[in-house]
């Protein structure tokens, strides 16, 4: 498992403009890596473990408050603190992975996440639980973007959609398993118990990474790693039109979903009388849609291109959002609509993530993916801040309309402003 590497250069040579009609060939290896299924499974398990430990927090917040004697007003900070640390450490981790390699940053992040999850044992009040969530967020930031960056390094462009789709489906399986499993375990064995399960799966990920996943043979950053240089590299990336537009699209992707989804359960409870168990079932149905669609959308984008699928999914998603309030008049319809929404969300994520891997040179890919993750966290947080006043002041239909506008904006940016390379 050699850590040294040299490799292909950027998909976009110097001087390429975003508006050119001729797309360059994609960067990356032209051959399949050894043991591709083991690599994909390992990265899938990483995403599953990380996503699950994040998603179980929201449904067990009331249990956390009761068991640890935390006021309702303070419970939300347990979620926002995690997101804040993810954003900060994602920015810091990107240049490190470009300098020292994806495998090392994956091992570091998974090891740190395993330790942070085990430390939930010692959370006995608000401040100790906040501390372990801050530690988990730091580890999550180190891991954010690393799995997709590894795929960009290890797989040829024509196979990245397939690999990305399967790896990111781990988050959907986390959605299916995380919510019901987290509730059941927290009720029966305490709020720390769900985190032990995902500490175990993350520890298994560390072993698989160490023994079965090599460092991809790609060129790495050669200059010394300093804060000033890393900041300058981020600024230089954002000065390239296609990268700046891609960052904006990623921001809008999370912003639109956040504005629409955060108050959807509340609207369903107040208008249709949905219970907590029925909302949990809805998210399980949505997770199934993600699992089914993500890998297939990625695989299809390998054959016919990414941009068309992304635009089609954004148009469809914006239409479904606009129709939610007038047409969702029963829980059955809510399940159908949410299934469709998750299908369309998955249709965007896998192809767009694969497309992002081509926008910079190999030695800058980790920085780009970490930057977009941080912007996504910012978009999600901003969406949460916007969603509340909208819902309270103008009703849920205003959330749906604004979410649809952001979603459509993302699709138009991808279609008109981000070039798509030729598959190699």
C-alpha positions, 0 to 999 in steps of 0.5 A: 500500500504505497503512499507515494504517487504521481498521476494524471493532471486536471480534467480542465487544462489551464485556460479552459473557459466554462463557456467553451463547447468542447469538453476536455477529457476527464481526469483520473485513472483509466483502469479499474482499481484492484478489489473495487468491490471491497473499496466501495463497500468500505467507503459505503460502511464509512458513509453509513456509520457517519450518517447514522450517528448524525441522523439519530440525534433529531428523533431522540432529542426529547429522550436526551432532554429527559434523561440528561435534564436538558431544557428544550431551548438548549436541545437544538444546540446539540445539532447546530454545534455538530454542523458547525464543527463539520463545516470548520474541519471540512475546510481544514481537512481538504488541503491535508488530504491533498498533501498526505493522501486520502487513505491517511485522512480516512484512517484519521477521521474514522479513528477519531469518529470511533473514539468520539462515539465511544465517549458518548458513554460519559455524557451525563449532562448538557455540557458533556453531551455537547462536548462529545457532539463537538468531537464527533462533528470534528471527526465528521468534518475530517471525513466529509468529502473524503470518500468521494475524493477517494472515488475521484482518485481511484476510479475512471470517470466512466465508473465514478457515477456507479461507485459514488451512487453505491457509496452514498447510498450508505446515507440512505440506509442510515436513514432507514436504520438510524431513526427506528434503531436510535429510538428503540435503543435510546428508550430501552438502554439509554441515549448513549446506546445507539452510538455504540453500534455505530462506533462498532461499524466505524471501527470495522471501517478502520480495519477495512481501510487499513488492511484492504484499501490502498492509497490511489496513485495520483499526484499530490500537493508538493508545496508546504502545508500552511494556513496561508497557502491553504487559504490562497488555494481556496481563493484561487479555486473559487476564482475559476468560474466553473468551480465558483458556480459548482460551489454555488450549486452545492450551496443551493442544493442543501439550502433548497432541501433544508427550507422545504424539509425541516418543517414538513413533519410539523406541517404533516402533524398539524394538518393531517394529524401525523404521529411520530411513528408515522413520520418515522415510517415516512423517512424510512420510505424515503430512505428506501427510495434513496437506496434504490435510486442513488446507485442506478442514477450514478450508473446511468450518468456514467452512460448518458452524462451527468448534467441532463440527469441533474437538470431533470431531477431539479425540474421534477423536484421543484414541481413536486415541492410546489404541488405538495401543499395542494395535493397532499391531503392524506398520509398515504399521499404524503408517503407517495410524495416523499418517496418521489422527493427522495428519488429525485434528491438521489438522482441529483446527488450521485451524478453531481458528486461525480461531476465535481471530482473533475473540476480540479487537478487530482492534488486539489480534489480533497480541498474542493470536496471539503469546500463544497461540504462546508458550503452545504452545511452553511446552506443547510443552516441558512435554510433552517434559519429561513424556514422558521420565520417563513412557516410561522409568518406565511405558512408552509406553502411559502417554504415549498415555493422558496425551496422549489426556487432554490432547487431549480436554480441549482439545476440551471447553474449546473446546466448552463455554467458547469462544463461536463468532460468526456468520459475516459 
